Amino acid sequence: MPVKISERENHLAALAEMLGSAERGRGRLALISGAVASGKTDLLDRFAGQALARDALLLETTGSRSERELSFGLLKKVFDNAAMPPAARAEVIALLDGADGGEGDDAAARLRMMSRVSSVLLQLAEERTLVITVDDVHWGDAHSLQFLLHLARRVRQSKVLVVLTESTRLRHEQLTFHVELLRQPNCGRLRLHMLTEPGISHVLTEHVSSAVADRLAPECHRLTGGSPLLLRALLEDWRAGGEHGESLQRPVPGEAYAQALLGCLHRGTPDVLTIAQGVAVLGDADCPALLGELLGLTAGAVEQGVQDLHQCAVLEGGAFRSPAARAAVLGAVPAPTLAALHRRAAELLHGDGAAALEIARHLVAARREAEHWAVPVLREAAEYALVEEDLEFALRCLELAHAACRDGHERAALQIRLVSIAWRLGPAVAETYLPQLVVELEAGRIAPRDLALSVSYLAWSGRLERAADVVARLSGAAGASVAPGALGMPGAGLLVSGGLGLAGSLDRAAGGDAVPDAALAATAQWLTMISPPLRSRIPAVGAAVAVSTGPRDLAGEAHAQSAATVNAALTDGRAHHAVAEAERVLQRYHLSDSALQPLAFALMALVYADRLDLAQSWCERLLGECATRRAPSWQAVLSAVRAEIALRQGDLPVAAHQARTAISRISPAGWGVAIGLPLATLIQAETGMGRYEEAMALLEQPVPDGIYHTLPGLHYLRARGRCHLATGRFHAALGDFMTCGELMSAWRVDTPQLMPWRLDAAEAWLALDETERAHGLAEEQLRRSPGNQRVRGALLPILARGEDLKRRLPRLKEAVEILEDGGDRLQLAGALGELGMGYRALGDFNRARVLMRKAWHVAKACGAEPLCRQLIPGHGDGSDFVAAAEQTGDGDAVQREVEALTEAEARVALLAAHGNTNREIASKLVVTVSTVEQHLTRIYRKLKVKRRRDLPARLADSSLTGVS
């Protein structure tokens, strides 16, 4: 692509003036100096065109590095030109051939030959102005340069113009020619510099508008340094990219740019190309001594080469102008040479005490097995790469370290670190490294601190039996024994050996022989918590752990404490203790590869303990930490927990969104047996929102066989049953619920905090018109969980079904009171709806309307469209219902405010409106005065009143006035 450069017009004008002088019989010499790729050739070509246009006899040639040893080689190319008259050309060539053949071996004969050749040229100049141009004259041979000096001295009174171009960097033998030439009084020197930003902008206006050219000029100058060669290539790449709107135009270095850059380097001295390769390997030229050692060059040669690279706009500030430029240079180096350079660079940097990350980049780029000295360097570099969130580079460092390591235990530690980092990107990525991890586990080379973490990865991937075999084998080899509580029996893991459970033992346990026992016990407890059936596969192990003063096994402690916390949460009467232990885990361990799963299960312990508020707060805090980290697997796991929290709160849209997020960040195959949790949550959420086709499609998704031997498998079984129940497959639903119950009973985790299977089965029996069986299951669950208010609130509506109105209403009222204090708002909506229908049957239509509308609003907020349609048929989307409410006027506006009151708040409001004091209200309702005061505060806010005496007027138009 031809480029017209405005900043060269002055040089062209100077050459044109010299040509005019030659035409008048006053011969001139022009020496054009400039760095490689500064535009000397372009300028010479443009001037040649002008000379031809003025009928000059043009003889032109270009010097070549490969021909500089040929005697008169440059001169022969000048005169072997079709433009030269045949007779004169033949005469000159014969003279040059004679000199090259031996006659010109002595200086006198050579000088006579030069005089004769000059005479031939001067005779030609008598007829037409003679213009001789030599590009890159610095590559000319010595005899040709000598002739040019000879001719320069004889053209002062002739119509001859000689134009030469040379590089700014000259060899010692070229300096004599340069100095002698400039001594001639008829010689003029023109210096070429790189283009400025305005000059580049002028070039760009040939292709884009002036405004766009001005905007792009700084970027183009940054990429090319003003080199016309690179600028032309950049514009070619831009054109090759297709036509674009001006607003999108932004030249990007491509193939033409890379080729031009390499061409620029090859036109320089051999050292320049070598130094450019060295700079590309090291990344910069800040240390000439290091660069010299790498390339085997002297410091002086390196400094001169770096200066040349700056002059030809390849480097700026000691580094390449763009990553594309560096990549082009590296791509042109043969692979074996490049690997050798990187390895040599790594050795030199290591000897100089450079940063581990800098050394590792060279070791990884070498793509060869590293030496043993590199193992600790690569390990350190991997950790620094993790800080920079460069997980792929960290993996490459550890892979190289693992291949170079000779120590078995250190190789095992590297393997578990590989798995951990790969797991951040996704369990499917980590799958590549798991087989070798199994080998290390079975060989007993995994350090005690990494044992629980290693087994947790195997369990996640579905290798439950393999994990159990490993623990059993290691337990047998160590002669260890774990107490029943350490094997995951609910509650027991927290109180073993004089009040100190396994978690407490690990707090005290340290090095020596005690650590393996503690690590095995922690691993066994974790594994059997995830998969309770595995208790039978692991030999009995007692929990006594010796106390010593070695390093603490934090990874093992985290797994042990988290498992014990889940076990406590699944034990009746231990919920408060489980909450305290869960918060201890969440406060003690920061989010990391080794602590992710323990933290997630500590959150699940809070969920099972019915502390959804705490679980949500902690989970969102951890998700906030993940937002700034490149750890999709961490985000997926925590999103799955957040989805379960939202589901139990009755927030179906949030539950579905978080579950989808979890499944999108880890592929279904990568989830392993843990897929049961997010998949179950999503199925239940879709079912609750009435998206039955989506829920059924999710049930078609294959799940691992081992899922039914894990706690997440119970979640999945229940979700499948709930979907079957909602879609009319009552027997299938009952089968899933009963299977869930059988497994929980066999695993000794039969607690509604985990799965309320009796509640679910009772609903299925009700759907099958088996009220007695439904009541039997509900009553059995009440007997088993006498202090669990959440369970009671969920079971009371079931017990109310089929009973007479007199007994039904008290049960439903109690259910509403319990559920209003917190928990599942979806269950609250159902209970409110049942209570409203009860009042309707009683004939209290105002009260029924208030409750049904409140139930509808709660269900709508939960996203439960089927329940909305059930509560108020024909108003499934709520639009008609809301419109009707808006048309009722101010009286219904007050009514809607009153409907916002809970049952407890409504009773307090009525008593206060009737003139009762706070103490009297507390006495009548059997609550504390403080509770009454808190209720009144919320009542004032909801009813928008400021004083107690405003309550009677505010409640006068509402249906609450009829409540006794």
N, C-alpha and C positions, 0 to 999 in steps of 0.2 A: 504494500500500500504506500504510494508516494506521499511524502509529507513535506509541505511547504513551510519552511521555518523562517519566520520574520526576523529573528535575531541574527540571521546570517546575511541579511541584505547589505550591511556595511562591508562585510568581507568580500561579497560579490562585487560591490562597487569598487573596492580597492583593487581587485584583480582586473576588473574592466579598465580601470585607469592605467594599470601596468600594460595591459594589452594595447591600449591606445598609444602608449609611449613606444612600445615595440613597433607598432605599425608606422611610426614616424622615424624609425631608424635608430632608436635608442633602446637597445636590448635591456631586458630586466630579468631579475631572479626573484622568485617568491617562495618563502619557506613557511609552510603552514604547520604549526605545532599544536598538539592536543592529545589528551588521553585517549586510550582505546575506547571506541564507540562514542566519541564526542561529536561525530558528524563530519570528519575530514573528507571521507570518500564521497559523501553526498555533496559537499561543497565543491569538490573537484569535478564531479559529474555535471553539476549545474553550470559550472564555468566552462567546461568542455563544450557544452551545447551552445553557449554564447560565442565561443571562439569559432565553432563551425559555422554559426550563423553569419559571422563576419568574414567568411571565406579564408580562414587561416588553415595552414597545413598542420594537422594535429597528429602528433606521435605520442601515444600514451601506453603506459604499462604499470604494473604493480609489483613491488618487491615481495619476495617469498622467503620465509625462514629456511625452507628445504633447499633453496638454490643459492644461498649466500656463499657456499664454498666453490661454486662454479665460476671460473675466471671469465670475466666479461659477460656473465649470464644475464645480468640486468640490462646491459647495453644491447645485447643481441635482441632481446625482446622489444626494446624501444624501436630498433630499426627494421625488425622483421614485421613490417606493418604495410598493409595493402594500400594505405593512403600515400605511401612514399613512392616516387617515380621508380619504375623497375630498374633502370640503369644505375641510378644512385644507390638503390637498395642492394643490388648485386655487388657493386663496388665496395660498399661499407661492410657487408657480410664477409666478403672475401678478405678484406683487411683484418677483420676481427678473428676470422678462422685462422689466418696466418699467424696472428699474434698468439693465439691459443695453442697453435701447433708446435711452437718452439722458437719461432723467430723473435717472439716478444719476451724471451726469458730474461734478457738484460734490460735495464731501465732505459738506456738510450734508444734501443730499437722500439720499445713500447711507447716512448714519447714521440718518436717519429710517426708511428702508426696513429697515435691520438691526433697529431697535427693534421695528418691526411684526412682522417675521418671528420675532424672539425671543419676542414676546408670544404669538404663535400656538403656538409650541412649549411655552411655559410653561403655557398653558391645557391642552394635551394632557397635560402631566405631572401636572396636578391629578387626572386620572382614572386614569392608569396610569404606572408608573415608565418614564421615557423613557431609553433607552440609545442613544447615537450612537457608532458606531465608524468610524474612518477609518484604513485601512491605508496606509502610505507617504504620510503627510501632507506630507512634505517636497516632494512633487511637486505640491502644490496651488497654485492661482493666488493672487495677492496679495490679491484681494478676498475670496476664500473664507477665507483665513487670518485676514484682518482680522475677518470675521464670527465665526469660532470664538473669537477673543480677546474680542470683544464679548459673546458668549454665556457665556464662562467667567466673566466678571465678574458675571453676573446669576443664576447657578444655585445660589448658595450656600444659598439657602433654598427650593430646589425639589427635586422628586424626579427629578433629572436626573443621569445619569452619562455623561461624554464620555471615550472611550478612543481614544487616538491612538498610532500607531507611526511611528517615524522612524529614519532611518539615522544611524550614528555620524558620518558625514561630511556636513556641511551647507554650503550655499552662503552667501555673505555675507548675502544678503537673507533667508535662512531663519533666521539667527541671532537677529534681532530677535524673530521669532515664538517661537522656542525660549526665549529669555530671559524675555520677557513672560509666557509661559505658566507657567514655573516660579516666577515671582514670586507667582502666585496662592496664597493660603494653603490652598486646598482641593485643590491639585494635588499628586499623588504621582508619583514617577518610578521606573520599574522597568527595570533594566538586564539584558539577556540576554547570556549568554556561550555559547561553544561547549560542546558536551557533553564531559565528562571520560571517561576510560576506564571507570570504574565505571558512569557513566550509559549509555555505549554497551553495556556488558555487560548492564545491566538491559533495554535495548531488545532485545538479541539473545535473551534468555531467552524471548521470545514465540515464537521460531522453533526454538531448539535447547536442549539441556540446559544447566544452569548451568555445568557443567564445560567444555563446549565453548565456551559464551559467554565465559567468563573467558579461555580460550585464544585466541579470535579477536579479542577486544576490542582488544588492542594493534595488531594489523594493521589492523583497521577504523579505528581512530583515526589511524593513520599515513596511510591513504588518504583520509580525509574531514576530518581535523582537528577532528572533533566537529561538523561541520556537519550538522544534521538533514536538510537537503535532499539532500546528497550521500550521507548514510547511507541514507536511504530509497531512493535510486536504486541504491546498491550492493546492497541487499537485493533489489530487483526483478531486478537482473541475476542474482543468485544463484538466485532462484526460477526465472527463465527457463531456467537451465541444467539444470533437472530435479531430481528427488529424488536425494539421495545419502545414504550412511551418514554418521553424524556424524563418524566418524574421517577422512572424506575432505572434509568441508566446509571450504571456504576461499573466501570471496567474492573474486571477481576483477572489476575494473572492466570494464564492457561498454557497450552502447549507451545504456542508461538513465543510467548514470553520466556519459557524455560529454554527453548532452543536458542533464542537470541542471547540469553545470559551465558549459556555454555559456549556459544560462538565467541562471545566477548572474552571469555577466559582463555579459550584456545588461541586467540590472536595475541595474547600477551606472552611473556616469557614462560618457559616450563615451570619455573619456581612459582609463578603467580597461580597457575592452575593447582599445583600441589598445595600451596598455602590456603587457597580457597577451600580445598577439600578438608584440610585440617581444621579450618575455622568452622566449617559445616559440622564436623564431628564434635568439636568442643562446644560449639554454640556461640562462641565469640572469640575475639583476638585480644582479650584483656591482658593475657600473660604471654608475651612473646617467647620467654624462656621455655615455658611448658609447650608451646606450639612448636618451637624448634626441636625440643627433645622428642616430641611425637613424630615429627617428620624427618628427623635427622639432618636438620639445617642449622646454620649458625644464627645467632640472634640478629646479627646485622642483615642477613638475607631475609629473615622473617619480617623485620621492621620495614625493609624496603618493599617487600611484596605486599604487606598490609597497606602501605602508603599507596601503592599502585592500585590496589583494589578500591580504596577510597576515591582515588582520582577518577576511576572509570565508573563510579557510582554503583559498584556492586555492594560495597559495605557502607554503613553509616554508623558512626559511634562504635566501631569495632564489631558490628554484627550485620547479618544480612538484612536487607530492607524489608523483607517479607518472608513468612514461612514457606511460601511457594518457591522463592529463590533458593533457600537452603535445601528444600526437598529436591529441587532440580539438580543441584550439585551432588547431593548424596545419592540420588538415583542414577547418576552417571558413573559412580565409582563401582568397579567390579566387586561382586559380593565377597569374595575371599579377602580382597584388599580392605574393604570397609570393615569386615569383622575383625581383621587384625588391628586396624586403627582403633576401633572401639575397645578392644581388649587392652591394647597398649595404653590408651587414655585412662582406662580404669586403674591400671597398675600405677601409672604416674600420679593420678589424683589420690589414690590410696596412700602412696608414699609421701605425698605432700600434706596428708591429714585433711583432705577435703570432706565435705558433708557426705553422709551415707547415700542420700537420695541422688546426689550428682554422680557418684560412682556407680550406683545401681543402674542408672539410665544407660550407661555405657555397657555394663555387663548384660543387660537385657537386650540391648540393640545388637550386641555381638552374635546372639543366637547360637552360642556354643556353650558347652558345659563349663561352668565356672570352676575355679580352683577352690580348695578348701578354705583359704583365707577369706574368701568372699562370703561365706555363709553368714557370719554375724553382721556383716555390712548389709547384706540383702534383707535380713530379718529386720534390722533397724529401719532400712529404707521402706519396707512394707508398712511399718507403723506410721511413718511420716506420710506416706501416700494415702493412708486411711484418713489422716487429719485433713488432707486436701480433697477427700472424697474421690480419689482416683482408685477405685476398687480393682479395675482390670489390671492396672500396673502393679498394685499390691499382690495380686494373684500371680502375676508373672515373676515377680521377685521371689515369692515363696516357692514357686515351682522350681525355679533355678536353684534356690538354696537347698531344697529337698533333694534334687538330683546330685548336688555336689557334696551333701552331708554324708559322713561315713559312720557317725555314731547312731546306733539304733534308737536310743531314747530321744535323742534330739530330732531324728527324722520323724518319730511319732508325734512329738510336739509340733513340728512343722505341718504334719498332716492334719492335725485337729485345727490348727490355725487356718489352713487352706479351706477346710470345710466351713469354718465359721464365717470367713470373709465371703466365700462363694454363696453361703446361705443368705447373706444380706441381699445379694442380687436375686436370689430365688432358690428354693430347695431343689428345683430341677437342675440348676447350675451346679449345686453341691453334689448332686447324684454322681457326677463324674468321679468325685474323690472318695465317696463312701466305701467302695469295695476295699480300697487300701486301708481305710480307717478300720474296717472290720479285721483285716489281717493284723494290724497293730494291736487292736484290742485283744484278739485271741492269743497273740504272742506275749501279752502282759507288759508291753512297752509303754502304754499310755500312763502318764503321771497321775497320781491320785487326784490332784486338783482338777484334772480334765476328764475324769472317769464319768461323772454324772452328765457332763455336757456331751460327751461322745455318745453315751447311751441314749440321751434325749434325741439326738439327731437320728439314730437308728430307729427309735420308736416312732418318731414323726414320719419317717419314710415308709413305715409299715413293717419293718423288720423286727416285729415284737418278739417272735420266737428266738430269733438270732440274738437279740439283746438279752433275753432271759438266759439263754445258754451261756453267753459271755459272763454275766454276773454270777451265775451258778458255778461256772468253772473257776472264776477268780476267787469266789468265796471258798470253794473247796481247796484251792491251792493255798490260800492264806490261812485256812483253818478257822475262818471267822464265823461268827454266829450273830444273827440279827434278831432282836426281840420281836414278838408278834406286832407290836406297835410300829416297828420300823418297816414292816411290810405293807403299810398302808391301811391298816384297820382303822376305821374312823375313831378319832379322838385319842387313840392309844399312843400315837406317835409323839404327842406333846408331853406325856407324863410317864417317863420310864426311868428306872434307876434313881429312886429317891427324889422324885420331883423334877429331875432334869430329863427332858425328852431328847430325841435325836438331834433336834436343832440346837438345844443347849449343849449337848455333848460336842457337837461340831464347833460351837463357839469356843470351847475350851481345848479342843483337840489340836494337836500340832504335829511336828515331824516325828521322826523315828518310826517304830513299828506300829504306833497307834494310828497314824494317818491312813494307811491302807484300809484298816478296819472301818474307820469313820467314813472314808470315801465309799467303800462297798455298801455300808449301811445307808448312806445318803442316796446312792444310786438305786439300791433296791427299793427304798421308800418312794422315790420319784417314779420308777418304772411301774410299781404296783399301784400307785395312785392313778397313773394314766390308764393302766390296764389291770384292774383288780384280779382277773382270772389268773394272772401270772404268779400270784402268791404260791400256787401249788408247784410252780416250776423252780422256785428259788428256795434253797434249803433254809431251814430255820436258822436264824442268825440272832444272838443277844446283843444289846446296845451299849454295853459297858465300853468306854473309850478312855484310854489312859490320858493323863494330863501331862503336857510337856511344854517346852517353850520355843518350838520351831515356828516356821512361817505358817500363817493362817491359810486355810483352804477355803477362800471366799466363794469360789465357784460351787464347791460341794455344799457349803453352808446355805447358799441361796436356794439350791434345789431342795435340800432337806427341809428348810424352813417353809418354803412355799408348799411343798407336798403336805407337811404337817398341818399347815393352815387350812388347806382344802379339806383334809380329813376331819379337822375340828369343825369346819363349817357344815359338814355333812353328818354331824353327830348332834342329836337332840340335846339341848341344854348347853351346848358349847359355842353358840353363835357369838356371844360377847367376847369370849376368849379368842375366837377365830378372827374377829374384826381387829382386835388389838394386835394379834400376830401379823395379820395381813398388812396393817399400817406400818408395823415395824419393818417388814420386808420392803415395802414401797419407799419408806424413808431411808432405809439403809443402803440400798443398791441403786446405782445410777444405770440408765439405759445403756446396755452394751451387748455384745454378741453372747456372752456367757449368762447374762442376767435377763435377757428378753423373755424366755419362756417362764422362768420363776416369777417375774413381774406380772406376766399375763395371767398366770394361775393364781397369783395373789389377788388380782382384780376379780377373777372368777370366784374366789373365796368370799369376797365382799358381796358379790352377786348372790351366791348361795346363802349367805347370811342375811340376805334381804336388806343390805345397806346400799341400795342403788344410788343414793345421793353421793355417798363417799366414792363408790366405784366410778361414777360418772366424772366426778371432779378429778380423781387421780388419772383416769383414762384419758381425759381431754388434755391434762397436763403432759402426759407422756406423748400423746399424738402431736402436741405442739412442739415438743423436742424433735420428733421425727420429721416435722415439716422442714427443718433446716438441714436435715441429713439425707444423704443419698442411700437410703436403706428401704427399698420397697417391701421387703419381707417384714421388716419391723412394722411398717405402716399397715400392712395387711393383717398381721396378727392382732394388733391393737384395734384396728377397725372391726375385726370380727367380734372382739370383746365388747366394743362400743355398741355394735348392732344388738348383741344379746341384752345389754343393759336397756337399750331403747325398747326392745321387744317386751321386756318384763315391766317396763313403765307404761306400756300400751301405746307407744309412739311408733306406729307402723311405718309411716313414710321414712322416718329417720332410720329405723331398723333396716328397711329394705335398701336404702341408699348406702348405709355403712357396709351391709353385707355384700352388695354388689362391688363396692370399692375393694373390699377384702379379696373377693374372688378375682377381680380384674388385676390386682397387683401380684398375685401368685396364681399360676395356672392351676386348674383343677387337679392335674396330675401331680403338680408340685406340692399341693396341700397334704397329700398322703392321707393318713387316717384322721388328721385334724380337719379335713373337709367337712366332717359332720357338723361342726359348730356354725360356720358361716352359711353353709347350705341349708341347714335346718332353720336358722333364723330367717333366711330369705324365703323359704317355703312357707313358714308360718306367717310372715308379714304379707306375702302375696295372697295367701289364703284369707287372712283377716281383712284385706282391702278388696276382696271379691275378685281378684285376678286368678280365677281358678285354672284357666288354660296355662298361664305362665307357671303356676305352682305345679301342675301336672307335668309340664315339660321339664321342670327341674328334677322331678322324681325319676324321669327317664335317664338322667345323667348317671353313668356308672360310678360306683364308689368302691374303694378297696374292700376286699373280703375281711381284712382284719378290723374294719371299723366297728363291727358288732362286738368286739372284745374290749372296747375303750369307752371312756366317759363321753366323748363326742358322739359315739355311736348311739348312746341313749337319747341325746338331743335329736339325732336324725330320726330314730324310731318314733319319737313323740311327734315330730313335725309331719312325718308321713301319715301318722294316725290322724292328726288334726286336719290334714288335707282331705283324707278319706271321709272323715266325719262331716266336713263342710260340703262335700260333693255327693252325699247320700250313700256312701259305701260304709254303712254302719258296722257290718260284721268285720270288714277288713280293718276298720279303725279299731274296733274292740280287740282284734287279734294283735295289732301293734302295741296297744296299751298294755295288754296282759303280758305280752312278751317282754316289754320294758319292765314290768313289775317282777316277772320271774328272774330276769337278769339282776335287777337291783337286789332282790332277796338273796340270790345265790352269791352275789358279791359282797353282801353285808353293807350295802349303802342304800337301804330302803328308807329314804327320807324325802318328803315332798319338796325340800329345798332344792334338791337336785332335779327331780322330775315328779310332778304331782300326778302320777299315773292313775291313782284311784279316782281323783277328780275327773280325769279324762275318761276313764272307763265308765264312771257313773254317768257322764253326759252321753256316752254311747248307749248305755242301757236305757236311759230316758228316751233317746231317739228310737229305740226298739220297743218302747212302751213297757219296759221292765222296771217299773218304779221301785219295787221292793229291793231288787238287786242294786239299783242305783243308790237307794238310801242306805243299804247295808254297807256298801263301800265307803260312802261319805261318813257314816257314823264310825266305821272302823278307823278311818283316817283321823277323825276328831279325837278318838280315844288314844291314838298313837302320838298325836301332837297336841296335847292339851294347852300348851302355852303359846302356840304359834297363831297369832292373830291374823296374819295374812292368809294362812291356810283356812282358818275359820271363816273369814270374810268371803272366800271363794266357795266354800262348801255350803254355807247357809242357803244361798239361792237354790241349790240342788235339793236340799232337805225341804225347802218350802214348796217344791213342786209336788203336786198331788195331795197336798194337805188342805184342810178347810181354811177359809179366809181368816178366821180368828187366829189361827196359829201361823198362817203364812206371813201376815203383815209384820208381826214382831220380829220374825227371823229376818225378813228383808230389811226392816229398819236397822237392825243390828249390823247386818252385812254392809249397808250403806255407810253407817257410822264408822265401821272398821276401815272400809276401803277409802273413805274420804281422808283419813289420817295419813294416807300415803300409799304408794305401791302402784298396782296396775290400774290405770285409768280406764282401760278397756273393760276390765271386770266391773269397775264402778259404773260405767255406762250401762252394762247389762243389768246390774242390780237395781239401778235407778229405774230402768225400764220395767223390770219385774214389779217393783214397788208401785210405779205409776199405774200399771195394769191392775194391781191389787186394789188401789183406791178407786179406779174406775168401776171395778166390780162391786165395790162397796157403795158406789153412788156419789162419791166425793169427786165430782168432775173437775172442779177448780184445782184441787190438790193434784189430781191425776195429770191435768194438763201441764201444770208447773213441772212436775217430775219428768213427764215424757219429753217436754221441750228441753229440760236440762240434760236428760240422758242423750237426746239427739245431738245437742251441742258438744257434749263430751265425746260421743262417738265420732262426730264429724272431725273434731280436733285430732282424734286418734287415727283418722283416715279409714275408719271401718265402715265403708259404704253399705255392705250387706246389713249391718246392724242398724244403720240409719234408715234403710228402707223397711226394716222390720218394725222399728219404733213408730215411724210415721209413714205409712205407705203412700206412694205418690209424691213424696218429697225427698227422694233419694239424693238429689243434688243439693237440696236445701234452698234453692232459689225461690220457689213458691212459698216455702215456709217463712223465709226471711221477709219476703215482700208482704205477706199477710201480717207479720209482726209489725212491719213499719207502718201499715195502714191503720193500726189500732189507735194511734194518737199518743198523747202524753201519758195517759194512764198505763198503757202497756210498756212505755219506756221505764216507768217506775217498776212495773212488774218484772221486766227483764233484769233490772238491778237487783230486785229481791231474789230472783232465781239464782243469782250468782252466790247467794249465801249457802253454806253447807247446812246439813241438818242440825248440827250442834250450834252453829251460829244463829240459825233461825230461832231455836228455842231460847237462846240467851237474849236475842233481840225482842222477842215477844214479852218475856218476863221483865226486861228493862222498860219496855213501853208501858207495861202495866204498873210501873212504879216500884218494883222490887229493887232493893239495894244490891250491891255486888255480893255482900256476904249472904243475903237471903237467896240470891240466885245460886251461889255456890252450894248452899245447903240443900236446895231443892234438886239440883242436878247432880249432887254428890261429886263435886269437883273442887279444886282449890280456888281461892280468890284470885290468885295470879292467872289461872287459866281463864277465868271470866274476864279479867282485864284485857288479856290478849285477844280474846274473841271480840270484845267491844271495839278494840282498835281496828281490827279488820272490818267489822260491821260498819263503822263510821266511814271508812275509806270506800267500801263498796257501795254504800247508799248515798255517799256524797253529803253527809251531814257532819256538823261540828260539835253538836251538844246532845246530851241525853234526851232533853225535852223535845228534840225534833223528831225522835223516833215514832211517836204515835201518829203524827200527821203523815210521815213518810210511809208507814205501813198500812194506813187506813184503806187505801185502794187495792191492796194486795190480798191474795187468797190466804196469806198467813194469819189473817185476823180470825180465821175460823179454826185455827189449830188450837187444841186444848192442851 
